[in-house]
Amino acid sequence: MRVTTIVATLAAAIFLSACDDKASCTQEEAQKKATDLTTKITEMAATAPEKVAAVAPKLQEIATKVAAGGDDLTEVCKALDDMAAELAK
């Protein structure tokens, strides 16, 4: 599924990105959030694929932010938190 590919790319990009010690969101925190979100989306794809499809553009936006790089993952963590909250509705 396309959404799963986007989330997997997101998780890999976070894992591979550099993050300095001063960032308010560490690489480990971002990786955990991405992993948790991937799990949730995978579960939802089986039960509510229409909901997952509806958030696919937002997932792509997050993946693009991560791919752009940068040392501060705060924005990425916030976006992952927002997406998790959206899926919990």
C-alpha positions in Angstrom: 0.0 0.0 0.0 1.3 3.4 -0.9 0.7 4.9 2.6 2.8 2.2 4.2 5.6 2.9 1.8 5.4 6.6 2.7 5.5 5.8 6.4 8.4 3.4 6.0 10.3 6.0 4.1 9.6 8.5 6.9 10.9 6.1 9.5 14.0 5.4 7.5 14.7 9.0 6.9 14.4 9.9 10.6 16.6 7.0 11.5 19.3 8.1 9.1 19.1 11.8 9.8 21.7 13.6 11.9 20.5 15.2 15.1 22.6 17.3 17.4 22.3 17.0 21.2 20.6 20.4 21.6 17.5 19.5 19.6 14.4 19.4 21.6 13.3 16.2 19.8 16.0 13.6 19.7 16.6 11.1 16.8 15.5 8.3 19.1 12.3 10.1 20.1 11.5 10.8 16.4 12.3 7.2 15.5 9.9 5.8 18.2 7.1 8.2 17.1 7.6 7.1 13.5 7.6 3.4 14.4 4.5 3.8 16.6 2.7 5.7 13.8 3.7 3.1 11.2 2.2 0.4 13.4 -1.0 2.3 13.9 -1.4 3.0 10.2 -0.7 -0.6 9.3 -3.4 -1.7 11.7 -5.8 0.9 10.4 -5.2 -0.1 6.8 -6.9 -3.4 7.5 -9.9 -1.9 9.3 -10.4 1.6 8.0 -8.5 2.0 4.7 -10.5 5.1 3.8 -9.3 6.9 6.9 -5.7 6.0 6.1 -6.2 7.2 2.5 -7.6 10.5 3.8 -4.4 11.2 5.7 -2.0 10.1 3.0 -1.3 13.6 1.7 -0.3 14.7 5.3 2.0 11.7 5.6 3.6 12.6 2.3 4.1 16.2 3.7 5.8 14.8 6.8 8.1 12.6 4.7 9.1 15.5 2.6 10.0 17.5 5.7 12.2 14.7 6.9 13.8 14.2 3.5 14.7 17.9 3.4 17.1 17.2 6.3 18.2 19.5 9.1 19.3 18.8 12.6 16.3 20.0 14.5 13.6 17.3 14.5 11.2 19.3 16.7 8.9 20.1 13.7 9.0 16.4 12.6 8.1 15.2 16.1 5.2 17.7 16.3 3.9 16.6 12.9 4.1 12.9 14.0 2.3 13.7 17.2 -0.4 15.6 15.3 -0.8 12.7 12.9 -1.1 10.2 15.7 -3.8 12.4 17.3 -5.6 12.7 14.0 -5.7 8.9 13.6 -6.9 8.5 17.2 -10.1 10.4 16.4 
